[in-house]
């Protein structure tokens, strides 16, 4: 059954001096420990060293400015993808709290096609230079975040930034071959699943299992924006009108 996690209702817990986190998606909630999603909050002038567990694939997405990762500026138009077993050092060099999204695919080897391996330890993806694509099926705009071309040939994750203009919508559809989630980046909109409509807003997470039917409508904001990731990265989208 689809998971709807309300970000404002998740308690934050301190993990080090000046740093706390919200566990948005517990690995056990997906049934097979497929994914884990956290929001990390770093106070002004605080820092954090993260060590990633073995046999995992991880990515960090800055949600606010003024973050520095391994002595390099980490802006809101990039992703940092890190192989399991590695470490990164994150600093907030600003005067306000900073936030970032931390996503992890656990036991990632099960999602790698035969002969494929993770070709990097620490990889920067600058998605700001990617073209804005117009969907052929609905009114959304799309920017690739995760693809073999962006992730040095790695195919086990596919991701996009999805932008719905005011009044935009995606008709009922489902996906076969992968599960996926959305993190609401900006605005608010309506999502229908299990024949029930829900309003989602910035900071919320949706997790859809394979073949779960859903639709989106932006009847709330000038722009409704979310980051969307599929695991594994090979899947088929079935639109209800084609069934």
KAPE-V422595 format. One record per residue. N is the residue number from 1. SS is DSSP state (h for helix, s for strand, l for the rest). OMEGA is omega as a letter, one per 30 degrees, with the letter a starting at -180 (* if undefined). NEAR is the number of other C-alpha atoms within 8 Angstrom. Layout:
n:N ss:SS omega:OMEGA near:NEAR
n:N ss:SS omega:OMEGA near:NEAR
This chain:
n:1 ss:l omega:a near:5
n:2 ss:l omega:l near:9
n:3 ss:s omega:l near:8
n:4 ss:s omega:a near:8
n:5 ss:s omega:l near:9
n:6 ss:l omega:a near:9
n:7 ss:h omega:a near:9
n:8 ss:h omega:a near:7
n:9 ss:h omega:l near:5
n:10 ss:l omega:l near:9
n:11 ss:l omega:l near:6
n:12 ss:l omega:a near:8
n:13 ss:s omega:l near:7
n:14 ss:s omega:l near:9
n:15 ss:s omega:l near:7
n:16 ss:s omega:a near:7
n:17 ss:l omega:l near:6
n:18 ss:l omega:a near:10
n:19 ss:s omega:l near:14
n:20 ss:s omega:l near:12
n:21 ss:s omega:l near:12
n:22 ss:s omega:l near:11
n:23 ss:s omega:a near:10
n:24 ss:s omega:l near:12
n:25 ss:s omega:l near:10
n:26 ss:l omega:a near:10
n:27 ss:h omega:a near:12
n:28 ss:h omega:a near:7
n:29 ss:h omega:a near:7
n:30 ss:h omega:l near:9
n:31 ss:l omega:a near:7
n:32 ss:l omega:l near:6
n:33 ss:l omega:a near:10
n:34 ss:l omega:a near:10
n:35 ss:s omega:l near:12
n:36 ss:s omega:a near:13
n:37 ss:s omega:l near:13
n:38 ss:s omega:l near:12
n:39 ss:s omega:l near:12
n:40 ss:s omega:a near:12
n:41 ss:s omega:a near:11
n:42 ss:s omega:l near:15
n:43 ss:l omega:l near:11
n:44 ss:l omega:l near:12
n:45 ss:l omega:l near:9
n:46 ss:l omega:a near:12
n:47 ss:s omega:a near:11
n:48 ss:s omega:l near:10
n:49 ss:s omega:l near:8
n:50 ss:s omega:l near:8
n:51 ss:s omega:a near:8
n:52 ss:l omega:a near:12
n:53 ss:l omega:a near:8
n:54 ss:l omega:l near:6
n:55 ss:l omega:l near:11
n:56 ss:s omega:l near:15
n:57 ss:s omega:a near:12
n:58 ss:s omega:l near:13
n:59 ss:s omega:a near:11
n:60 ss:s omega:a near:11
n:61 ss:s omega:l near:11
n:62 ss:s omega:l near:15
n:63 ss:l omega:l near:9
n:64 ss:l omega:l near:10
n:65 ss:l omega:l near:10
n:66 ss:l omega:l near:11
n:67 ss:s omega:l near:15
n:68 ss:s omega:a near:12
n:69 ss:s omega:a near:11
n:70 ss:l omega:l near:7
n:71 ss:l omega:l near:6
n:72 ss:s omega:l near:6
n:73 ss:s omega:a near:8
n:74 ss:s omega:a near:11
n:75 ss:l omega:a near:10
n:76 ss:l omega:l near:9
n:77 ss:l omega:a near:8
n:78 ss:s omega:l near:13
n:79 ss:s omega:l near:13
n:80 ss:s omega:a near:11
n:81 ss:s omega:a near:12
n:82 ss:s omega:l near:13
n:83 ss:s omega:l near:14
n:84 ss:l omega:l near:12
n:85 ss:l omega:a near:10
n:86 ss:l omega:l near:10
n:87 ss:s omega:l near:8
n:88 ss:s omega:l near:9
n:89 ss:s omega:a near:11
n:90 ss:s omega:l near:12
n:91 ss:s omega:l near:12
n:92 ss:s omega:a near:15
n:93 ss:l omega:a near:10
n:94 ss:l omega:a near:11
n:95 ss:l omega:l near:6
n:96 ss:l omega:l near:6
n:97 ss:l omega:l near:10
n:98 ss:s omega:a near:15
n:99 ss:s omega:l near:11
n:100 ss:s omega:l near:12
n:101 ss:s omega:a near:12
n:102 ss:s omega:a near:12
n:103 ss:s omega:a near:11
n:104 ss:s omega:l near:11
n:105 ss:s omega:a near:11
n:106 ss:s omega:a near:11
n:107 ss:l omega:a near:8
n:108 ss:h omega:a near:10
n:109 ss:h omega:a near:7
n:110 ss:h omega:a near:5
n:111 ss:h omega:l near:8
n:112 ss:l omega:l near:11
n:113 ss:l omega:a near:6
n:114 ss:l omega:l near:4
n:115 ss:l omega:a near:5
n:116 ss:l omega:l near:7
n:117 ss:l omega:l near:6
n:118 ss:l omega:a near:7
n:119 ss:l omega:a near:7
n:120 ss:l omega:l near:8
n:121 ss:l omega:a near:9
n:122 ss:s omega:a near:8
n:123 ss:s omega:l near:9
n:124 ss:s omega:l near:8
n:125 ss:s omega:l near:11
n:126 ss:s omega:a near:9
n:127 ss:h omega:l near:11
n:128 ss:h omega:a near:6
n:129 ss:h omega:a near:5
n:130 ss:l omega:l near:8
n:131 ss:l omega:l near:5
n:132 ss:l omega:a near:7
n:133 ss:s omega:l near:7
n:134 ss:s omega:a near:8
n:135 ss:l omega:l near:9
n:136 ss:l omega:a near:5
n:137 ss:l omega:a near:5
n:138 ss:l omega:a near:9
n:139 ss:l omega:a near:12
n:140 ss:l omega:l near:13
n:141 ss:s omega:a near:11
n:142 ss:s omega:l near:12
n:143 ss:s omega:a near:12
n:144 ss:s omega:l near:10
n:145 ss:s omega:a near:12
n:146 ss:s omega:l near:11
n:147 ss:l omega:l near:14
n:148 ss:l omega:l near:9
n:149 ss:l omega:a near:7
n:150 ss:l omega:a near:9
n:151 ss:l omega:l near:11
n:152 ss:l omega:l near:8
n:153 ss:l omega:a near:9
n:154 ss:l omega:a near:13
n:155 ss:l omega:a near:12
n:156 ss:l omega:l near:11
n:157 ss:s omega:l near:13
n:158 ss:s omega:a near:14
n:159 ss:s omega:l near:12
n:160 ss:s omega:l near:12
n:161 ss:s omega:a near:12
n:162 ss:s omega:a near:12
n:163 ss:s omega:l near:11
n:164 ss:s omega:l near:15
n:165 ss:s omega:l near:12
n:166 ss:l omega:a near:11
n:167 ss:l omega:a near:8
n:168 ss:l omega:a near:12
n:169 ss:s omega:l near:12
n:170 ss:s omega:a near:11
n:171 ss:s omega:a near:10
n:172 ss:s omega:a near:11
n:173 ss:s omega:l near:11
n:174 ss:s omega:a near:13
n:175 ss:s omega:l near:14
n:176 ss:s omega:l near:10
n:177 ss:l omega:a near:9
n:178 ss:l omega:l near:13
n:179 ss:s omega:a near:12
n:180 ss:s omega:l near:12
n:181 ss:s omega:l near:11
n:182 ss:s omega:l near:11
n:183 ss:s omega:a near:12
n:184 ss:s omega:a near:15
n:185 ss:s omega:a near:9
n:186 ss:s omega:l near:10
n:187 ss:l omega:l near:13
n:188 ss:s omega:a near:15
n:189 ss:s omega:a near:14
n:190 ss:s omega:l near:13
n:191 ss:s omega:l near:12
n:192 ss:s omega:l near:11
n:193 ss:s omega:a near:11
n:194 ss:l omega:l near:6
n:195 ss:l omega:l near:5
n:196 ss:s omega:a near:6
n:197 ss:s omega:l near:8
n:198 ss:s omega:l near:7
n:199 ss:s omega:l near:8
n:200 ss:s omega:a near:10
n:201 ss:s omega:a near:10
n:202 ss:l omega:l near:10
n:203 ss:l omega:l near:10
n:204 ss:l omega:l near:13
n:205 ss:s omega:l near:14
n:206 ss:s omega:l near:11
n:207 ss:s omega:a near:11
n:208 ss:s omega:l near:11
n:209 ss:l omega:a near:10
n:210 ss:l omega:l near:11
n:211 ss:l omega:l near:7
n:212 ss:l omega:a near:11
n:213 ss:l omega:a near:10
n:214 ss:s omega:l near:12
n:215 ss:s omega:a near:12
n:216 ss:s omega:l near:12
n:217 ss:s omega:l near:12
n:218 ss:l omega:l near:16
n:219 ss:l omega:a near:9
n:220 ss:l omega:a near:10
n:221 ss:l omega:l near:11
n:222 ss:l omega:l near:7
n:223 ss:s omega:l near:12
n:224 ss:s omega:a near:15
n:225 ss:s omega:l near:13
n:226 ss:s omega:l near:12
n:227 ss:s omega:a near:12
n:228 ss:s omega:a near:12
n:229 ss:s omega:l near:12
n:230 ss:s omega:l near:12
n:231 ss:s omega:f near:12
n:232 ss:l omega:a near:13
n:233 ss:l omega:l near:11
n:234 ss:l omega:a near:11
n:235 ss:l omega:l near:9
n:236 ss:s omega:l near:7
n:237 ss:s omega:a near:8
n:238 ss:s omega:l near:10
n:239 ss:s omega:a near:10
n:240 ss:h omega:a near:9
n:241 ss:h omega:l near:5
n:242 ss:h omega:a near:5
n:243 ss:l omega:* near:5
